[in-house]
Amino acid sequence: MTAQPHAALPTAAEGFLFPAHAAAEPLPASRRQEALSALEHRYPGLWRAGQLGRAGSLPVCPTGYAELAAELPGGGWPVGGLTELLTAQSGAGELRLLLPALRALGAAGRRIGLVGPPCLPNAMGLAAAGLPARQLYWVRSPAGAGKAARQADMLWAAEQMLRSQAFGAVLVWLPVARPEALRRLQVLAQAGDAAVWALRPATALRESSPAVLRLLLSPLPGNVLSIVFHKRRGPVRDTPLLLRLDGMEAATRAGAWPVPAVSSDVAGGSAHVVLDRGASAAPVAGRAAAELA
């Protein structure tokens, strides 16, 4: 075999090779900023380490809290992405944190799915908080089901809600979740326009997650919520955000959670529906359901 002549290599004039001195000459600051701006415009999913990521072409859901919005990429809750809210125990203030966003979605006529909340939802309490009952759907696993079966049921229900693309928000409580289950939720969230929150125990911080946003929530005296940013598209925040929450407008009875129910296991009333896991949910007309490998 004979070597190719050097003439076969591309020349500097063809745009592949540059003189040695050209690489050593930095671009002027104005040119560099223009190049970076053009790159960010072309690829909106990119962000620099020292700045918050942008929402790109996807909208965000307003948080209702200016201090929190200033710390989130795009200025709101991710739409088309999975957010993890982690707490040492349920009732740390996670619902009150999300209430402004849920109110906005309900006012826009979007459905809100509550999958496997740890306490009995209270429809009157949520109605008093500004969430219309007709927009809320509560899903629970059959009575008497084992822990593993309940977890599988809740994941399946959340996936069907996202596949249908008929919901504006899905909240799913996952005491335990395998990475592949979270990846499915993230992929399905990306295929739609819903805000998706997975509420998990603080111990889950030891595990990796495909979520685009991970926040650790801890209640403090004075109706204050401590928010630690463990993952976001942007720079590291070393100190927690201390956020004063709005109070609930109505007290709820002990053991109840401030929601109308679509229950998967209660029979007898027209307001209850039994869900069948035999088939996946059909997408809304004109929308394509996500396909997973």
N, C-alpha and C positions, 0 to 999 in steps of 0.2 A: 504494500500500500504506500502510495506517495503522499507526502504532505501537501496541503493546499498552499498556494502562494499567498503571501501577505496581502496582495491586492484584493483577495476575496473578503477581507474583513471590512465592516462598515467604517466609513470615514466620519470625521467630525462634522463635515457638512451635512451628513445624512441625519444628524441629530442623536446618534447613539453615543458618540465619544466627544469629550470636551477637553480643551487644553487644560494642563495641570493647574495653571494659575487661576482658571475660572472657578474651580471648586473651592479655592481658598478665599475668594472674595465674597464676603457676606452681602446679602441683599440689604438695601437701605430699609430703615424702620417702616417707612410708608409702604414700600413694595411688599415687605414681609407681612404687614397687617392685611394688605389687599389679598395676598395669596391665601392667608389663613381664613379670611372672611369668605373667599370664594370656595374654599374647601368645605367649610362648615355649611355653606348654603347648598352645596352639591350633595353632601352627606350629612343630613340633619341629625343622625344618630351619633355622630362623633362629638366629643367634648374634650377640652383640655383639662389636665389634672387640677388646675387651680380654679376652675369655674364649675358651676352647676351645669349639668347636662340640660339640653333643651328638649321640649316635647316634640319637636319636629312637626310633621304634618298631622299628628294625632292630638286631639284635645285633651285637656286634663279636667278633672272634676274639682270644683272649688272646695277648699277645706273649711271656709268660714272663719279661719283664724289667720290674721295677717302675719303673725310671727312665725307660724308653721309654714305658710305658703312661701315665705322668703327663704326657707331652707330646703324646699323641694324642687327638683328639676321641673321646669315649666311652670312653677308656681301653683301646683295642685297635686291631687292624688293621681297616680298613673291610670290612664284609661287604655285598655288593651295591654295590660301587664298585671302581674301578680304582686301584691303587697302583703308582707307578713307583719302582723302585730303580735308581739310576744309579751306575755305577762306572767308574773309569779303565781297569780291566781285570778280566776274570773272576777269581773266586777271592779277592775282597776280604774275604770273610766273609759274603756275602749268604745262603748256605745255612745257616750256623750261626745267623745272625740269625733265620731263619724256622723253624728246627728245633722250638722249643717249640710254635709254632702248628701246624705240620704234625703233630707228635706228638699234640696234642689232637684234631685232626681225624681222624687215623688211628684213635685210640682210640675215637672216636665212630662208627667204621664208615664214614666218608666217604672217597670216592675222591679221589686227588690226581693231577693231570695235570702232567707235565713235558714241555713242548713246545719242542723244539729246543735243549736244553742244549749248551753249547760243548764239553764233554768227555763221554767215555763214562761213563754212570752205573755205579756200583758197588753192586750189590744188597747185598753182604755188609756194606759200610760203612754203608749206610743202615739195614740191619736192626740192626746193633750200636748205632746211634744211636737206636733205638726206633721206627723206621718199619716197619710190617709190609709185606712184599713184596706181599701180595695186594691192598693198597690203592693201590699205585703203578702209574702208567701212563706209559711213556716213548714219545714220538712223535718220529720224525725223518723228514726228507724223503728221497726216493729217491736212491740213490748216483748220482753223475754229473750230477745236476741243476744248472743254473746258479744263480747267486746270487739273481737275481730270482725264479726259480721256487721255490727253497727258501724264500725269504721269504713268497711267496704261499701255499705249502703250510702253513707254520707258522701264519700268520694264519688260514687256513681251518680248520685243526685246532683251534686255540684257540676259534674261534667255534662250531664244532660241539659242543665240550665244554660251552660255556656254554649253547648252545641246548638241549642235552639236559637240562640242570639235574640231571644225575646226579653231579656232582662237587662236593666241598666246597671244593676249592682248585684253581686253575689257575695255573701258573707258565709264562710264555712269554718266551723270549729273542728280542729284536727289535733286531738291530744297526741296522736302518733301518726307520722306520715313518712313513707319511704321516698327517697329522692325521685324515683321515677314517677310517683303519683303527683308530686309537686311540678315536675316537668310537664306532665300532661295538662295540668291546670294552667301553667304558663303558656304553653303552645295554644291552648284553646282561647285563653284571654287575648293573645296576640291576634287571633283570627277574627275577633269581634270588637265591639265598642263598649264593653262593660268594665266597670271598676270592680276588681276582684280582691277581696281581703281574706287571707287565711289567718285565723286566730289560733295561736299555738302557745304552749308553755315556754317559759324562759329557758328551760333546759335544752330546747331545740337549737339554741345558739351554738352548741357544740357541733352541729351538723351543717354541712354545706347546703345551699339553697339556690335554685334558679330565679328566685324572686328578684325583681328589679329594685325593691325597696324593703328594708328590714328595720323595724323600730322596736325598741324595748321600752315598755310602758310601766311606770311605777307611780302609785298614788302618793301624794304628799299632803300634809295638813293644809287647811285653807282652800280646799277645792282646787288644788294645783296638781297637774300631771307632769311627771318627769319623763322626757322623751330622749332616749339615747339612739343616735343614728349609727347603726351597725353596718348598713349597706345602703348606698345611694349613688347615683351617677353624678359624682362631684367630689370635692375635696373632703378630707376627713374632718369631722367636727369633734374636738377633744372633750368638750363639756356638754352636758345634757341641756336640752331646751326645757325651761320651766314654763308651762302653759296653764293659764287659769281657764278652767272650763266653765261653760254655762251650766247652771243648775237645772235639774229636772223640774218641769212645771207641775207635776203631780206626783204625789207619793204613791208607791206601789206596795202591795201587801207582801209580807215576808215570804221568801221562797219564790217570788215571781219576778219575771224579767220584763222591764218596761218596754203580743203581736198577734192579727187574725191568723188563723192557722189553716194551712193546707197540710194535713197530717197524713203520714203514710200508713198508719195502723189503726186509726179510730174509725169505726164504722157507725152507721146509723144516721148521720146528719148530712144534709145536702152540702154543707160547707166543707166536708171532708172528702178527700180523694185518696184512693189507694193506688200507689205507684207500682207499675209492673216493670221489673228489670229485664224483661224478655227482649226488649228492642230499644235502640237508641232513639232519642227525641228527634223529630223532624225539624229541620230548620225553618225559619220564617220565610215566606214566599219572597223570592228575589234575593235571598242571602245564601251563600254557600257554607255548609258546615265544614269545620276543620277535619282534615283526615290525618290520623296519626299512624306512624309506621308500627 
